[in-house]
Amino acid sequence: MIISHKYKFIFLKTTKTAGTSIEIALSKFCGSRDIITPLVSEDEEIRKNLGFRDPQNYMSRPWQYSIKDVVRFLQRGHRQQRFHHHMSARDVRELVSRKIWKTYFKFCVERNPWDRLVSLYYWMYRLKPPPTFSDFVRSEFPFRLNQKGFGIYTIDGKIAVDKICRFENLENELEEIRMQLGIPEKLVLPRAKSQFRKDLKGYREYFNVEERARIEEIFSDEINLLGYEF
């Protein structure tokens, strides 16, 4: 998640939608006051090698600590993280000023839910033997994926961002946003987390009729909103 005071935007990060690559690309243009949340170590290594800004300004200040935060710090020495990478629109709205929330350009990325689920399957089981894809579809993970998509960019079921970019047209839509915000160079997305999906057959080949219908039901809001089809 990134909040740029320099270019006045808020990027909300959904899962399995190239969010990490977008964060890395955007961090190149962030200023010293901007909020950049940390990534996992291998992705931070990519950002470091590119020479872009490190995570910054995401920790709570001492006067922002609750009593529980103080106790945790005294017991474990853990500082409180105020902003994190998959924050929901609701959580961000509670932490920024009313003026920032109302005036900054807010955007995210959405993706065909069937394709997105296949991507999650390969990501989750990149280091361990996977269950069958059918078992994965019948598990709780599609619901979790929904919460890290529609649940990120809505508040009480209503759209809370100014722009939902389509993963399927990502380059063009990010270019439109770049020009609107006045970012001086085209965003070049590094290939973060894209190497784990070894089987490149089309997502339609993974689902039987029942599984297709289950995903259609769970992700009905996104499908109706953006017109996704199997």
N, CA and C of each residue as an Amber inpcrd file, in Angstrom:
protein
   690
   0.8480000  -1.1820000   0.0000000   0.0000000   0.0000000   0.0000000
   0.8890000   1.2390000   0.0000000   0.5070000   2.2240000  -0.7770000
   1.2840000   3.4590000  -0.8630000   0.3470000   4.6500000  -0.7450000
   0.7500000   5.6070000   0.0680000   0.0920000   6.9090000   0.1050000
   1.1290000   7.9370000  -0.3100000   0.8950000   8.5870000  -1.4310000
   1.8430000   9.5760000  -1.9340000   1.2890000  10.9790000  -1.7220000
   1.9570000  11.7300000  -0.8370000   1.6070000  13.1400000  -0.6770000
   2.1960000  13.9560000  -1.8190000   3.2450000  13.4340000  -2.4140000
   3.9100000  14.1250000  -3.5240000   2.9920000  14.2110000  -4.7380000
   2.3300000  13.0990000  -5.0700000   1.4410000  13.0740000  -6.2380000
  -0.0300000  12.9150000  -5.8640000  -0.3050000  12.8910000  -4.5680000
  -1.6790000  12.8900000  -4.0490000  -2.4890000  11.6910000  -4.5480000
  -1.9770000  10.5010000  -4.2320000  -2.7320000   9.2900000  -4.5440000
  -2.6090000   8.2860000  -3.4180000  -3.5660000   7.3600000  -3.3850000
  -3.5480000   6.2200000  -2.4700000  -3.7160000   4.9640000  -3.3190000
  -2.7430000   4.0750000  -3.2490000  -2.8260000   2.7980000  -3.9610000
  -3.1750000   1.7090000  -2.9630000  -4.3490000   1.1010000  -3.1340000
  -4.7870000  -0.0020000  -2.2910000  -4.4280000  -1.3110000  -2.9810000
  -3.7900000  -2.1850000  -2.2450000  -3.2380000  -3.4010000  -2.8380000
  -4.1520000  -4.6030000  -2.6200000  -4.7530000  -5.0840000  -3.6920000
  -5.4860000  -6.3470000  -3.6700000  -4.4950000  -7.4880000  -3.9090000
  -4.9430000  -8.7430000  -3.7240000  -4.0240000  -9.8740000  -3.8710000
  -4.1400000 -10.5170000  -5.2430000  -3.0000000 -11.0020000  -5.7370000
  -2.8840000 -11.7060000  -7.0230000  -3.3680000 -10.8550000  -8.1850000
  -2.9820000  -9.5650000  -8.1530000  -3.3620000  -8.6270000  -9.2130000
  -2.1670000  -7.7700000  -9.6270000  -0.9520000  -8.2940000  -9.4630000
   0.2940000  -7.5670000  -9.7620000   0.5270000  -6.4090000  -8.8020000
  -0.0930000  -6.4580000  -7.6170000   0.0370000  -5.3680000  -6.6640000
   1.4600000  -5.1120000  -6.2110000   2.2290000  -6.1660000  -5.9820000
   3.6130000  -5.9970000  -5.5460000   4.4430000  -5.3050000  -6.6200000
   4.2760000  -5.7150000  -7.8650000   5.0120000  -5.0820000  -8.9590000
   4.6500000  -3.6050000  -9.0800000   3.3750000  -3.2940000  -8.8920000
   2.9280000  -1.8970000  -8.9730000   3.5240000  -1.0820000  -7.8310000
   3.5100000  -1.6530000  -6.6200000   4.1160000  -0.9580000  -5.4750000
   5.5820000  -0.6350000  -5.7330000   6.3110000  -1.6100000  -6.2320000
   7.7340000  -1.3870000  -6.5030000   7.9030000  -0.2760000  -7.5390000
   7.1290000  -0.3320000  -8.6020000   7.2290000   0.6810000  -9.6530000
   6.8810000   2.0690000  -9.1340000   5.8340000   2.1660000  -8.3110000
   5.4160000   3.4690000  -7.7830000   6.4330000   4.0410000  -6.8040000
   7.1130000   3.1660000  -6.0590000   8.0370000   3.6530000  -5.0360000
   9.2040000   4.4400000  -5.6440000   9.4580000   4.2300000  -6.9080000
  10.5020000   4.9960000  -7.5950000  10.2130000   6.4950000  -7.5490000
   8.9440000   6.8570000  -7.5270000   8.5580000   8.2560000  -7.6530000
   8.0850000   8.8700000  -6.3360000   8.1880000   8.1150000  -5.2440000
   7.7150000   8.6160000  -3.9620000   8.6880000   9.6190000  -3.3560000
   8.1420000  10.5420000  -2.5800000   8.9500000  11.5050000  -1.8570000
   9.2350000  11.0470000  -0.4460000   9.9710000  11.8430000   0.2980000
  10.4130000  11.4490000   1.6330000   9.2720000  11.3700000   2.6370000
   8.1640000  12.0600000   2.3950000   7.0290000  12.0570000   3.3260000
   6.0160000  10.9760000   2.9940000   6.1740000  10.3220000   1.8630000
   5.1760000   9.3460000   1.4230000   5.2520000   8.0660000   2.2540000
   4.1310000   7.3550000   2.3080000   4.0390000   6.1150000   3.0670000
   4.1980000   4.9370000   2.1210000   5.1900000   4.0980000   2.3870000
   5.4490000   2.8930000   1.5950000   5.4970000   1.7210000   2.5590000
   4.6120000   0.7710000   2.4160000   4.5970000  -0.3650000   3.3370000
   5.5640000  -1.4520000   2.8710000   6.0950000  -2.2440000   3.8040000
   7.1110000  -3.2420000   3.4480000   6.5450000  -4.4500000   2.7230000
   7.3850000  -5.0530000   1.9000000   7.0830000  -6.2750000   1.1750000
   7.8660000  -7.4250000   1.7960000   7.6720000  -8.6260000   1.3040000
   8.4800000  -9.7490000   1.7750000   9.9210000  -9.5520000   1.2870000
  10.8450000 -10.2510000   1.9210000  12.2690000  -9.9800000   1.7190000
  12.7130000 -10.1000000   0.2660000  12.2170000 -11.1220000  -0.4570000
  12.6610000 -11.2830000  -1.8430000  12.1860000 -10.1440000  -2.7430000
  11.0090000  -9.5860000  -2.4230000  10.5230000  -8.4630000  -3.2150000
  11.2160000  -7.1640000  -2.8230000  11.5680000  -7.0400000  -1.5390000
  12.3600000  -5.8810000  -1.1330000  13.7370000  -5.9090000  -1.7900000
  14.2420000  -7.1060000  -2.0340000  15.5210000  -7.2230000  -2.7240000
  15.4150000  -6.6970000  -4.1500000  14.2960000  -6.9880000  -4.8080000
  14.0640000  -6.4500000  -6.1530000  14.0360000  -4.9300000  -6.1110000
  13.3120000  -4.3860000  -5.1430000  13.2020000  -2.9260000  -5.0320000
  14.5680000  -2.2930000  -4.7500000  15.3360000  -2.9320000  -3.8690000
  16.6590000  -2.4150000  -3.5330000  17.5710000  -2.4220000  -4.7510000
  17.5550000  -3.5180000  -5.5110000  18.4160000  -3.6230000  -6.6890000
  18.0620000  -2.5950000  -7.7580000  16.8240000  -2.1770000  -7.7970000
  16.3950000  -1.1520000  -8.7460000  16.7420000   0.2550000  -8.2680000
  17.1020000   0.3690000  -6.9960000  17.4760000   1.6730000  -6.4590000
  16.2970000   2.5350000  -6.0690000  15.1420000   1.9240000  -5.8280000
  13.9420000   2.6820000  -5.4700000  13.8580000   2.8460000  -3.9530000
  12.9170000   3.6630000  -3.5120000  12.7770000   3.9530000  -2.0870000
  12.4050000   2.7120000  -1.2830000  12.9990000   2.6010000  -0.1080000
  12.6820000   1.5310000   0.8270000  11.3410000   1.8220000   1.5100000
  10.7960000   0.8400000   2.2330000   9.6030000   1.1090000   3.0580000
   9.8830000   2.2560000   4.0250000   8.8900000   3.1010000   4.2240000
   9.1010000   4.2720000   5.0740000   7.7670000   4.8020000   5.6060000
   7.8300000   5.4150000   6.7650000   6.6960000   6.1470000   7.3580000
   5.4670000   5.2810000   7.6280000   5.6700000   3.9870000   7.8130000
   4.5220000   3.0970000   8.0190000   4.3430000   2.6850000   9.4790000
   5.3050000   3.0150000  10.3380000   5.2080000   2.6580000  11.7480000
   4.4520000   3.7300000  12.5280000   3.8140000   3.3030000  13.6090000
   3.1150000   4.2460000  14.4800000   4.1200000   5.1200000  15.2330000
   3.7490000   6.3590000  15.4550000   4.5250000   7.2220000  16.3230000
   4.1400000   6.9290000  17.7750000   5.0320000   7.2060000  18.7280000
   4.7330000   6.8710000  20.1280000   3.3970000   7.4080000  20.6250000
   3.0240000   8.6120000  20.2080000   1.7600000   9.2010000  20.6970000
   0.5230000   8.5650000  20.0560000   0.7490000   7.7030000  19.0670000
  -0.3660000   7.0010000  18.4250000  -0.5950000   5.6130000  19.0280000
   0.2240000   5.2240000  19.9880000   0.1040000   3.9000000  20.5910000
  -1.1080000   3.8190000  21.5040000  -1.8150000   2.6950000  21.4280000
  -2.8520000   2.3870000  22.4040000  -2.1810000   1.7610000  23.6330000
  -2.9450000   1.5480000  24.6890000  -2.3970000   0.8890000  25.8760000
  -1.8930000  -0.5010000  25.5230000  -2.6400000  -1.2110000  24.6760000
  -2.2430000  -2.5570000  24.2540000  -0.9250000  -2.5020000  23.4810000
  -0.7550000  -1.4800000  22.6590000   0.4970000  -1.3380000  21.9010000
   1.6800000  -1.1100000  22.8420000   1.4680000  -0.3020000  23.8700000
   2.5280000  -0.0170000  24.8340000   2.9360000  -1.2890000  25.5620000
   1.9400000  -2.0660000  25.9980000   2.2250000  -3.3150000  26.7060000
   3.0010000  -4.2710000  25.8020000   2.5810000  -4.3890000  24.5420000
   3.2630000  -5.2810000  23.6050000   4.7120000  -4.8440000  23.3900000
   4.9190000  -3.5320000  23.3210000   6.2760000  -3.0300000  23.1320000
   7.1460000  -3.3300000  24.3550000   6.5950000  -3.1410000  25.5460000
   7.3600000  -3.3840000  26.7690000   7.6750000  -4.8650000  26.9540000
   6.7360000  -5.7320000  26.5400000   6.9230000  -7.1700000  26.7130000
   7.8320000  -7.7820000  25.6560000   7.6620000  -7.3430000  24.4300000
   8.3430000  -8.0100000  23.3200000   9.2970000  -7.1090000  22.5400000
   9.2170000  -5.8170000  22.7980000  10.0660000  -4.8930000  22.0520000
   9.5930000  -4.6550000  20.6290000   8.3490000  -5.0420000  20.3240000
   7.8140000  -4.8800000  18.9720000   7.1800000  -3.5090000  18.8110000
   7.6360000  -2.7740000  17.8420000   6.9820000  -1.5040000  17.5150000
   5.6840000  -1.7690000  16.7660000   4.7660000  -0.8380000  16.8520000
   3.4550000  -1.0110000  16.2380000   3.4650000  -0.5230000  14.7960000
   3.0650000  -1.4010000  13.8700000   2.9740000  -1.0170000  12.4650000
   1.6090000  -0.3970000  12.2170000   1.6080000   0.8260000  11.7300000
   0.3540000   1.5750000  11.5280000  -0.2720000   1.2710000  10.1700000
   0.5630000   1.1740000   9.1430000   0.0890000   0.8830000   7.7910000
   0.7030000  -0.4360000   7.3250000  -0.0710000  -1.2500000   6.6220000
   0.4500000  -2.5150000   6.0990000  -0.0270000  -2.7170000   4.6670000
   0.5040000  -3.7250000   3.9910000   0.3950000  -3.7640000   2.5310000
  -0.9800000  -4.1100000   1.9770000  -1.8260000  -4.8350000   2.7180000
  -3.1510000  -5.1600000   2.1990000  -4.2490000  -4.4890000   3.0210000
  -4.0420000  -3.2330000   3.3550000  -5.0410000  -2.5130000   4.1400000
  -6.3000000  -2.2700000   3.3300000  -7.4240000  -2.3290000   4.0140000
  -8.7020000  -2.0480000   3.3630000  -8.9230000  -0.5400000   3.2830000
  -9.8180000  -0.1500000   2.4020000 -10.1740000   1.2660000   2.2850000
 -10.6910000   1.8020000   3.6110000 -11.4690000   0.9920000   4.3160000
 -12.0040000   1.4230000   5.6090000 -10.8780000   1.7400000   6.5940000
  -9.8820000   0.8500000   6.6630000  -8.7840000   1.0510000   7.6090000
  -7.9440000   2.2670000   7.2520000  -7.6860000   2.4650000   5.9680000
  -6.9120000   3.6390000   5.5510000  -7.6890000   4.9110000   5.8600000
  -8.9690000   4.9030000   5.5740000  -9.7950000   6.0920000   5.8180000
  -9.7530000   6.5080000   7.2880000  -9.6630000   5.5250000   8.1830000
  -9.6410000   5.8230000   9.6120000  -8.3200000   6.4360000  10.0620000
  -7.2600000   6.2350000   9.2870000  -5.9330000   6.6710000   9.7050000
  -5.4530000   7.9620000   9.0430000  -6.0800000   8.3580000   7.9510000
  -5.6640000   9.5900000   7.2750000  -6.6880000  10.6860000   7.5460000
  -6.2880000  11.8970000   7.2630000  -7.2060000  13.0090000   7.5000000
  -8.3740000  12.9600000   6.5130000  -9.4430000  13.6060000   6.8810000
 -10.6190000  13.6560000   6.0100000 -10.2860000  14.3110000   4.6720000
  -9.4340000  15.3340000   4.7290000  -9.0520000  16.0330000   3.4980000
  -8.2820000  15.1080000   2.5580000  -7.3280000  14.3460000   3.1080000
  -6.5580000  13.4280000   2.2720000  -7.4710000  12.3860000   1.6470000
  -8.3520000  11.8010000   2.4420000  -9.2310000  10.7640000   1.9100000
 -10.1400000  11.3010000   0.8090000 -10.6240000  12.4970000   0.9620000
 -11.5760000  13.0490000  -0.0090000 -10.8860000  13.5630000  -1.2700000
  -9.6490000  14.0430000  -1.1420000  -9.0290000  14.7150000  -2.2820000
  -7.9810000  13.8760000  -3.0230000  -7.3740000  12.8810000  -2.3700000
  -6.3670000  12.0720000  -3.0500000  -7.0410000  11.0700000  -3.9920000
  -6.3720000  10.7840000  -5.0950000  -6.8780000   9.8280000  -6.0750000
  -6.6120000   8.4160000  -5.5690000  -7.6650000   7.6400000  -5.4240000
  -7.5590000   6.2890000  -4.8560000  -7.8010000   5.2600000  -5.9540000
  -6.8990000   4.2690000  -6.0390000  -7.0650000   3.2560000  -7.0770000
  -6.5540000   1.9030000  -6.6180000  -6.9770000   0.8670000  -7.3480000
  -6.5980000  -0.5180000  -7.0550000  -6.6810000  -1.2930000  -8.3670000
  -6.4750000  -2.6040000  -8.2840000  -6.5420000  -3.4620000  -9.4650000
  -7.4500000  -4.6520000  -9.1490000  -8.2760000  -5.0200000 -10.1110000
  -9.1100000  -6.2160000 -10.0060000  -8.8070000  -7.1400000 -11.1820000
  -9.1630000  -8.4140000 -11.0220000  -8.7870000  -9.4450000 -11.9990000
  -9.9050000 -10.4690000 -12.1230000 -10.0350000 -11.0620000 -13.2890000
 -10.9910000 -12.1460000 -13.4820000 -10.8560000 -13.1360000 -12.3220000
 -11.9270000 -13.4050000 -11.5700000 -11.7790000 -14.2020000 -10.3410000
 -11.3470000 -15.6400000 -10.5670000 -11.7310000 -16.2420000 -11.6690000
 -11.2990000 -17.6190000 -11.9410000  -9.7790000 -17.6540000 -12.1890000
  -9.3060000 -16.7300000 -12.9730000  -7.8760000 -16.6420000 -13.2520000
  -7.1050000 -16.2900000 -11.9870000  -7.6660000 -15.4040000 -11.1990000
  -7.0290000 -14.9710000  -9.9560000  -6.8750000 -16.1320000  -8.9760000
  -7.8870000 -16.9840000  -8.9260000  -7.8320000 -18.1230000  -8.0090000
  -6.7520000 -19.1180000  -8.4230000  -6.6020000 -19.3500000  -9.7260000
  -5.5380000 -20.2360000 -10.1970000  -4.1720000 -19.6670000  -9.7980000
  -4.0170000 -18.3520000  -9.9220000  -2.7630000 -17.7110000  -9.5370000
  -2.4950000 -17.8950000  -8.0460000  -3.5260000 -17.7440000  -7.2360000
  -3.3630000 -17.9390000  -5.7950000  -2.9570000 -19.3720000  -5.4740000
  -3.5450000 -20.3250000  -6.1540000  -3.2420000 -21.7410000  -5.9320000
  -1.7390000 -22.0100000  -6.1120000  -1.1830000 -21.5220000  -7.1950000
   0.2440000 -21.7530000  -7.4480000   1.1240000 -20.9810000  -6.4730000
   0.6740000 -19.8020000  -6.0650000   1.4620000 -19.0160000  -5.1210000
   1.4950000 -19.6850000  -3.7500000   0.3450000 -20.1380000  -3.2740000
   0.2630000 -20.7010000  -1.9330000   1.0600000 -21.9960000  -1.7940000
   1.1220000 -22.7600000  -2.8840000   1.7800000 -24.0650000  -2.8030000
   3.0820000 -24.0970000  -3.5980000   3.7300000 -22.9440000  -3.6150000
   5.0040000 -22.8620000  -4.3360000   6.1120000 -23.6390000  -3.6340000
   5.9780000 -23.8490000  -2.3030000   7.0430000 -24.4830000  -1.5360000
   6.6210000 -25.7970000  -0.8830000   5.4070000 -26.2380000  -1.1400000
   4.9420000 -27.4790000  -0.5130000   3.9660000 -28.1820000  -1.4430000
   3.7810000 -29.4820000  -1.2500000   2.8750000 -30.2320000  -2.1360000
   1.4500000 -29.6800000  -2.0580000   0.8210000 -29.4520000  -3.1840000
  -0.5210000 -28.8620000  -3.1750000  -1.6120000 -29.9150000  -3.0150000
  -2.7820000 -29.4960000  -2.5270000  -3.9480000 -30.3650000  -2.6280000
  -4.4180000 -30.3790000  -4.0800000  -5.4110000 -31.1690000  -4.3910000
  -5.9690000 -31.0920000  -5.7410000  -6.6170000 -29.7240000  -5.9180000
  -6.7040000 -29.2870000  -7.1480000  -7.3150000 -27.9800000  -7.3830000
  -8.7790000 -27.9950000  -6.9680000  -9.4650000 -29.1030000  -7.1500000
 -10.8690000 -29.2210000  -6.7370000 -11.0140000 -29.0150000  -5.2350000
 -10.1180000 -29.6230000  -4.4590000 -10.1560000 -29.4330000  -3.0060000
  -9.8910000 -27.9730000  -2.6420000  -8.9860000 -27.3470000  -3.3680000
  -8.6650000 -25.9440000  -3.1290000  -9.8920000 -25.0580000  -3.3780000
 -10.6030000 -25.3220000  -4.4550000 -11.7900000 -24.5330000  -4.7800000
 -12.8650000 -24.7040000  -3.7090000 -12.9580000 -25.9090000  -3.1320000
 -13.9840000 -26.1710000  -2.1200000 -13.5780000 -25.7080000  -0.7200000
 -12.3640000 -25.2060000  -0.5720000 -11.8620000 -24.7580000   0.7340000
 -12.3450000 -23.3410000   1.0370000 -11.8180000 -22.7910000   2.1340000
 -12.1790000 -21.4230000   2.5250000 -11.3820000 -20.3760000   1.7540000
 -10.3690000 -20.7950000   0.9700000  -9.4830000 -19.8200000   0.3460000
 -10.1510000 -18.9140000  -0.6840000 -11.1250000 -19.3660000  -1.4570000
 -11.8140000 -18.4110000  -2.3300000 -12.4820000 -17.2690000  -1.5590000
 -13.0160000 -17.5570000  -0.3640000 -13.6210000 -16.5020000   0.4480000
 -12.5650000 -15.5150000   0.9270000 -11.4090000 -16.0530000   1.3210000
 -10.3170000 -15.1710000   1.7480000  -9.8410000 -14.2930000   0.6020000
  -9.7730000 -14.8660000  -0.5840000  -9.3530000 -14.1020000  -1.7540000
 -10.3390000 -12.9810000  -2.0430000 -11.6130000 -13.2630000  -1.8820000
 -12.6410000 -12.2470000  -2.0880000 -12.4540000 -11.0720000  -1.1280000
 -12.1320000 -11.3900000   0.1210000 -11.9350000 -10.3310000   1.1070000
 -10.7110000  -9.4760000   0.8000000  -9.7360000 -10.0410000   0.1100000
  -8.5420000  -9.2860000  -0.2730000  -8.6850000  -8.6710000  -1.6660000
  -9.9040000  -8.6100000  -2.1430000 -10.2040000  -7.9490000  -3.4120000
 -11.3260000  -6.9780000  -3.1870000 -12.5480000  -7.4510000  -3.3930000
 -13.7330000  -6.6120000  -3.1940000 -13.7620000  -6.0320000  -1.7860000
 -13.3090000  -6.8050000  -0.8040000 -13.2840000  -6.3200000   0.5720000
 -12.2590000  -5.2410000   0.8330000 -11.2790000  -5.0910000  -0.0630000
 -10.2470000  -4.0580000   0.0780000 -10.7570000  -2.7080000  -0.4150000
 -11.4130000  -2.7020000  -1.5710000 -11.7390000  -1.4170000  -2.2060000
 -13.1880000  -0.9800000  -2.0230000 -13.9030000  -1.6230000  -1.1130000
 -15.2650000  -1.2080000  -0.8020000 -15.3890000  -0.9360000   0.6940000
 -16.3700000  -0.1380000   1.0300000 -16.7430000   0.1020000   2.4260000
 -18.2500000  -0.1000000   2.5230000 -18.6590000  -1.0640000   3.3310000
 -20.0770000  -1.4180000   3.4470000 -20.6830000  -1.7610000   2.0870000
 -19.8770000  -2.4500000   1.2630000 -20.3600000  -2.8940000  -0.0330000
 -20.3710000  -1.8310000  -1.1150000 -19.9380000  -0.6180000  -0.8150000
 -19.9290000   0.4730000  -1.7880000 -18.4930000   0.7700000  -2.2170000
 -18.3220000   1.0700000  -3.4970000 -16.9940000   1.3520000  -4.0380000
 -16.3980000   2.5690000  -3.3420000 -15.1580000   2.4280000  -2.8600000
 -14.5140000   3.4990000  -2.1010000 -13.2980000   4.0680000  -2.8130000
 -13.0740000   3.6730000  -4.0690000 -11.9310000   4.1720000  -4.8290000
 -12.4230000   4.9240000  -6.0630000 -11.5240000   5.6910000  -6.6380000
 -11.8610000   6.4620000  -7.8330000 -11.6740000   5.6600000  -9.1100000
 -10.8230000   4.6300000  -9.0490000 -10.5290000   3.8550000 -10.2420000
 -10.2040000   2.4140000  -9.8620000 -10.8590000   1.4710000 -10.5370000
 -10.5080000   0.0580000 -10.4340000  -9.8810000  -0.3340000 -11.7620000
  -8.5890000  -0.5510000 -11.7570000  -7.9100000  -0.9590000 -12.9850000
  -8.1610000  -2.4410000 -13.2360000  -8.3000000  -2.7920000 -14.4890000
  -8.4270000  -4.1990000 -14.8590000  -7.0430000  -4.7970000 -15.0890000
  -6.7780000  -5.8800000 -14.4240000  -5.5160000  -6.5940000 -14.6040000
  -5.2880000  -6.9240000 -16.0740000  -6.3600000  -7.2300000 -16.7680000
  -6.2790000  -7.6520000 -18.1690000  -5.8970000  -6.5040000 -19.1040000
  -5.9850000  -5.2630000 -18.6170000  -5.6140000  -4.0960000 -19.4310000
  -4.7190000  -3.1800000 -18.6100000  -3.8560000  -3.8070000 -17.7930000
  -3.1520000  -3.0770000 -16.7520000  -2.2210000  -2.0030000 -17.2940000
  -1.4440000  -2.3200000 -18.2870000  -0.4640000  -1.3460000 -18.7910000
  -1.1370000  -0.0630000 -19.2510000  -2.2140000  -0.1860000 -20.0220000
  -2.9010000   1.0030000 -20.5270000  -3.5580000   1.7990000 -19.4090000
  -4.1540000   1.1070000 -18.4610000  -4.8610000   1.8180000 -17.3980000
  -3.8990000   2.4930000 -16.4360000  -2.7650000   1.8750000 -16.1570000
  -1.7640000   2.5310000 -15.3310000  -1.1600000   3.7460000 -16.0360000
  -1.0330000   3.6650000 -17.3390000  -0.5250000   4.8100000 -18.0830000
  -1.4930000   5.9860000 -18.0030000  -2.7780000   5.7150000 -18.0650000
  -3.7780000   6.7830000 -17.9180000  -3.6810000   7.4310000 -16.5400000
  -3.5150000   6.6090000 -15.5160000  -3.3990000   7.1360000 -14.1540000
  -2.1180000   7.9420000 -14.0050000  -1.0210000   7.4270000 -14.5450000
   0.2570000   8.1430000 -14.4700000   0.1360000   9.5430000 -15.0500000
  -0.4800000   9.6400000 -16.1920000  -0.6170000  10.9430000 -16.8370000
  -1.5430000  11.8550000 -16.0450000  -2.6020000  11.2930000 -15.4980000
  -3.5330000  12.0820000 -14.6920000  -2.8630000  12.6440000 -13.4440000
  -1.9930000  11.8390000 -12.8180000  -1.3260000  12.2570000 -11.5840000
  -0.1000000  13.1240000 -11.8380000   0.4060000  13.1110000 -13.0480000
   1.5970000  13.8920000 -13.3570000   2.8990000  13.2050000 -13.0170000
   2.8790000  11.8800000 -12.8820000   4.1210000  11.1280000 -12.6660000
   4.9560000  11.2190000 -13.9420000   6.2300000  11.5870000 -13.8470000
   6.9780000  11.9930000 -15.0440000   7.3870000  10.8900000 -16.0020000
   7.3850000   9.6300000 -15.5630000   7.8320000   8.5480000 -16.4370000
   6.8170000   7.4090000 -16.4130000   6.8260000   6.6200000 -17.4640000
   5.9710000   5.4450000 -17.5280000   6.3550000   4.4460000 -16.4520000
   5.3510000   3.8050000 -15.8490000   5.6140000   2.7950000 -14.8330000
   6.0790000   1.5010000 -15.4970000   7.2320000   1.0370000 -15.0950000
   7.7770000  -0.2260000 -15.6020000   7.6610000  -1.2490000 -14.4830000
   6.8460000  -2.2780000 -14.6920000   6.5730000  -3.2410000 -13.6330000
   7.5990000  -4.3630000 -13.6400000   8.2930000  -4.5760000 -12.5240000
   9.1970000  -5.7310000 -12.4300000   8.3760000  -7.0100000 -12.3170000
   8.9760000  -8.1200000 -12.6040000   8.2830000  -9.4150000 -12.5400000
   8.4190000  -9.9830000 -11.1270000   7.5720000  -9.4830000 -10.2320000
   7.5820000  -9.9630000  -8.8510000   6.5050000 -11.0310000  -8.6900000
   6.8640000 -12.1750000  -8.1680000   5.9420000 -13.2710000  -7.8430000
   5.2950000 -13.9290000  -9.0620000   5.7760000 -13.6440000 -10.2390000
   5.1280000 -14.1900000 -11.4320000   5.7280000 -15.5120000 -11.8820000
   6.7730000 -15.9660000 -11.2090000   7.4930000 -17.1460000 -11.6830000
   6.9720000 -18.4430000 -11.0810000   5.9590000 -18.3710000 -10.2210000
   5.5350000 -19.5700000  -9.4970000   4.4930000 -20.3840000 -10.2460000
   3.8380000 -19.8020000 -11.2230000   2.8270000 -20.5250000 -11.9860000
   3.4920000 -21.1950000 -13.1750000   3.8550000 -22.4470000 -13.0020000
   4.6020000 -23.1600000 -14.0280000   3.6890000 -23.6850000 -15.1380000
   2.4900000 -24.0920000 -14.7730000   1.5350000 -24.6150000 -15.7500000
   0.7670000 -23.4470000 -16.3420000   1.0250000 -23.1240000 -17.5800000
   0.4620000 -21.9240000 -18.1860000  -0.7800000 -22.1890000 -19.0280000
  -1.4430000 -23.3130000 -18.8030000  -2.6900000 -23.5440000 -19.5290000
  -3.7420000 -22.5450000 -19.0710000  -4.7330000 -22.2930000 -19.9100000
  -5.7610000 -21.3170000 -19.6040000  -6.5540000 -21.6740000 -18.3590000
  -7.0100000 -20.6640000 -17.6220000  -7.7050000 -20.9150000 -16.3600000
  -8.9700000 -21.7390000 -16.5450000  -9.6200000 -21.6580000 -17.7010000
 -10.8690000 -22.3980000 -17.9200000 -10.6680000 -23.9050000 -17.8190000
  -9.4450000 -24.3580000 -18.0810000  -9.1660000 -25.7910000 -18.0580000
  -9.0960000 -26.3640000 -16.6390000  -9.0790000 -25.5110000 -15.6350000
  -8.9490000 -25.9710000 -14.2540000 -10.2950000 -26.2990000 -13.6040000
 -11.3780000 -25.7430000 -14.0990000 -12.6570000 -25.7870000 -13.4010000
 -13.6570000 -26.7200000 -14.0890000 -14.3470000 -27.5150000 -13.2830000
 -15.5110000 -28.2170000 -13.8170000 -16.7310000 -27.3170000 -13.6370000
 -17.8900000 -27.7830000 -14.0400000 -19.0960000 -26.9470000 -14.0180000
 -19.4370000 -26.5060000 -12.6000000 -19.3640000 -27.4400000 -11.6630000
 -19.7010000 -27.1210000 -10.2740000 -18.7260000 -26.1070000  -9.6790000
 -17.4430000 -26.2840000  -9.9470000 -16.4330000 -25.3700000  -9.4130000
 -16.5600000 -23.9840000 -10.0320000 -16.8430000 -23.9510000 -11.3070000
 -17.0610000 -22.6680000 -11.9770000 -18.2130000 -21.9130000 -11.3180000
 -19.2930000 -22.6270000 -11.0170000 -20.4690000 -21.9980000 -10.4200000
 -20.1690000 -21.5030000  -8.9980000 -19.3760000 -22.2480000  -8.2600000
 -19.0310000 -21.8430000  -6.8920000 -18.2810000 -20.5110000  -6.9020000
 -17.3200000 -20.3760000  -7.7830000 -16.5570000 -19.1270000  -7.8660000
 -17.4460000 -17.9870000  -8.3620000 -18.3370000 -18.2940000  -9.2760000
 -19.2640000 -17.2710000  -9.7680000 -20.1340000 -16.7370000  -8.6380000
 -20.5280000 -17.6090000  -7.7310000 -21.3530000 -17.1810000  -6.5980000
 -20.5440000 -16.3640000  -5.5970000 -19.3550000 -16.8350000  -5.2350000
 -18.5390000 -16.1440000  -4.2400000 -18.1210000 -14.7640000  -4.7250000
 -17.8070000 -14.6580000  -6.0120000 -17.3060000 -13.4010000  -6.5730000
 -18.3700000 -12.6700000  -7.3970000 -19.6070000 -12.8480000  -7.0450000
 -20.6990000 -12.2630000  -7.8360000 -20.6260000 -10.7340000  -7.8790000
 -20.1720000 -10.1110000  -6.7900000 -20.0920000  -8.6440000  -6.7720000
 -19.1050000  -8.1290000  -7.8070000 -17.9110000  -8.7270000  -7.8400000
 -16.9210000  -8.3130000  -8.8230000 -17.3750000  -8.5980000 -10.2440000
 -17.9810000  -9.7490000 -10.4340000 -18.4380000 -10.1450000 -11.7680000
 -19.5090000  -9.1780000 -12.2730000 -20.4380000  -8.8320000 -11.4080000
 -21.4920000  -7.8950000 -11.8030000 -20.9400000  -6.4910000 -12.0170000
 -19.9770000  -6.1180000 -11.1990000 -19.4160000  -4.7730000 -11.2870000
 -18.6170000  -4.5590000 -12.5690000 -17.7810000  -5.5330000 -12.9090000
 -16.8460000  -5.3560000 -14.0170000 -17.1670000  -6.2090000 -15.2410000
 -18.2440000  -6.9930000 -15.1540000 -18.6740000  -7.7490000 -16.3130000
 -17.7810000  -8.9230000 -16.6680000 -17.1140000  -9.5100000 -15.6790000
 -16.2610000 -10.6580000 -15.9590000 -17.0880000 -11.8620000 -16.3770000
 -16.5430000 -12.6200000 -17.2960000 -17.1630000 -13.8580000 -17.7650000
 -16.1630000 -14.9930000 -17.6750000 -16.6800000 -16.1990000 -17.5350000
 -15.8080000 -17.3630000 -17.4770000 -15.1450000 -17.5820000 -18.8350000
